[in-house]
């Protein structure tokens, strides 16, 4: 896929290179580079999409057909959510606004009661966006790397999927959040496989384990958030850099 884009620094047309299923790297001859999310072919990131659309026609059992069609509907909505989030990532909205919107869309898609997004600042994971908890807790909840389920995920860069989170010995209670009414918990790292940038937590009052397709969906969201973080950090760094030939 080719994306026609001009360099923000010199105005030349940039060359594009597919990095993975959801990102394209844009490079200019002047040395400037950027990342864009491939929204028009977003269906390629969901391997279940085409299969779910076809299986209702070969199912004979009514119950299985209903479940399969429900799954197809859910995955169709996933595509819509991914397109919306992709546009948010590449928009001019600040990171706080992007994370707030993502938390709401993710909670709605997974029918979750709570979605929290933590970002790593120094040695602490700090709550930066929430759906389900009071907004007053944003920037006030701090978790150390290795502390609790969230800190463990950040340390090991591996997701944790629990149907009864409070029964896990790693579970840490934050009294101000009143988390005792929530049971299932999916905690997923925002990572480039080398470093941790944050953690996504999704919680429900029901006791259930998040299935594989929902884990895959959250993994894509985590990568989109990572893209949003890197784009905005690159932009901020470029804006803070003095122009060549300008005053020191």
N, C-alpha and C positions, 0 to 999 in steps of 0.2 A: 504494500500500500504506500502511495506517495502522498505527502502532505505539502501543499504549496504554502510556504510561510516566509516572511521576510525578517531579517535580523533586526532586533530592537536596537542594536548598537550602531550598525553601519547602513542598514536598509537593503542589503543584498539578499537575493533568494537563497534560502538555506537548503542543504541536502538533508534527506531523512533516512533513518535506519530503524527498522523494527527491533526493539529490545526484547519484548515478550508479547503476550497476548493482549496487553492493555496499554502499553507505552511505546512511543516512538521518540527517538532521540533526533533532534534537529541540530545540525552543525553548520557553522558559517566559516568561510575561508579566512575571516578576520580573527578566528579563534573562539568566538562566542558560541555557546551551546545551550540548549534548552530541552525540556521534555514536554510532550503533549500526550494526552490520553486519546486512544483510538475509539471514538464513540460510535462511528457509523457501522463498525463491524463488531460491536460489543457482544453479539451473540456467540462469537467464537470462544469466549472465556467460560461459557457454561456448557460442558459436554453433555448435560442431560436434556438440553432444550429440544433438539429434534426428536430424540427418542421418546420423550414424554408426549409430544404432539402426535406421534404415530400409534402408540400402544393402545389407546382406547378402542381402536377399530379391530383389534385382534383379541381383546379380552371377552370372554364369554360370561364369566361370573359377574353379576351386577355389582356386588360389593367391591370387587377389585377394580371394576371400571370406574366407579365413583371415586375411589381413592386415587386412581391414576389421573383422572381428570382434575381432581383437586390439586394434585401435585403439578400438573401442567399449568393450571391457573396460577399457582404460586410462583412457578419458575418464569411464567410470562411477566408477572409483576416484578420479579427480580431483574429482568432485562430492563424494564422501565426505570427501576430504582438505580441501576448501574449507570444508565444513560444520564439520569438527572445528577447523580453524584459526580460523574465524569465532567459534566459541564460546570459544576460547582468548583471542582478542583482546578480547572483551567480558567476560572473567572477571576475578576478583580476583587472579590470579597476577601476580607481578612480571614486569617486562619480560625479565629474564634467563631466567626459566623459559619464557616464551612463545617467545623466540627459540631456545632449545635444542630445544624440541619442534618448532618450524617447520623448523629445519635438518634434523632427522631425518626428518620426514614428506616434505619436499621431495626429499631424497636418495633415499628409498625409492620415491617416485612416479616419478622420472626415471631410476631404476636407476643412480644416480651413486655414485662412490666417496667423494666429498667434497662437503660443502656448508658454506661459511663465510659468516657474516653479519657485516659490518663496519658500525659506526655512526660518524657524524662527531661528534667532540668537539674543539672549537676548530678547528685547521687539520689535524688528523690523523684518518684513518680507523682505528679501533681494532677488532680482532677481539673480538666480543662473544659469538659462539656458533659451535660447530663440530660437524660430524658427519664423522668420518673422521680427524681430527687429534687429538693429545693435548690434553686439556682444560687442561693446564698453560700452553698458548699463549694462552689467553683473557686479554685485557687487556694482553698483552705484545707482540703484533705491531702495529706502527704503520706506516701508509702515508700519505705526504703527498699532497695533492690534486695530480693531474697525474703522480704517480709510478707507473710500471708500468702494467699493464692496468687494475687496479682503480682507481688514482688517475686514469687517463685517463677511465674511465667516470664517475667522480664529477665530474670537471671539465666534461665535455661533456654529461652527463645523457643519454647514449645508450648502449644495450647493445653489447657486443662478443661475437661468437659465433665461436669458432675451433676447428678440428678438430685443430690442432697448435699449441698456445699457445706452447711454448718456441721455436718458429721465428719468432715475431713480435718485431720489434725493441723493442717496448715492454715485453716480458716481463721481470719483475724476479725474481731468485732469492732465496728465503729458505732458506738452508742447513738451518736447524733443522726445516723442514717436510718435507724430502725430496720435493719436488714433481716431481723429474725423471721419476718413473714415470708421471705423469699427462699425457695428451695433450690431449683436448678440454677446452674451458673456455667456459662462458657466464658473463659478468659483467654483472649487471643493476642499474641504479640504483634506489635507494629515493628517490623525488622527488615533489614536488607540481608539477612542471614549472617551478618557479621556483628552488627551493633543493634542495640535496642533503642527505639525512638519513643515507644509508648506501649500501652496495652488497652485493648477494648474488652469491656466486661458487659455481658448480657445476662440478665436474671429474670426468672419467672416465678410466680407463686406456685405453679404446678410442679410436680416431681416428674421430670422427663430428661432424657439425654438428647442433646441436639444431634440430629442425623447427619450423615456424611455430606449431603448436598447443601445443608445449611452451614456446615463448617467451611465448605468450599466457598460459599457466598461471602462469609465473613472474612475469609482469607483475601478475597478480591478487594473488599472494602478496606482492609488493613493496608494493602498495597496502594490503593488510591489515596488513602490518608498520608502514607509515606511520600507519595508523589507531591501532594499538596504541601507538605512540610518542606521538602527539598526545593520546590519551585519558589516558595516564599522566602526561604533562607538565602537562596541564590540572588533573588531580586533585591532583598534587603542589603546583602553584601555589595552588590553592584552599585546601589544607590549611595552607599556610604563611602565607596571608593572615589577619591578625587580624580577628576578628569585629567588626562595627560596634558601637560602644558599649563595647567591652572595654577592657582596659588597654593603653596604648601600648606 
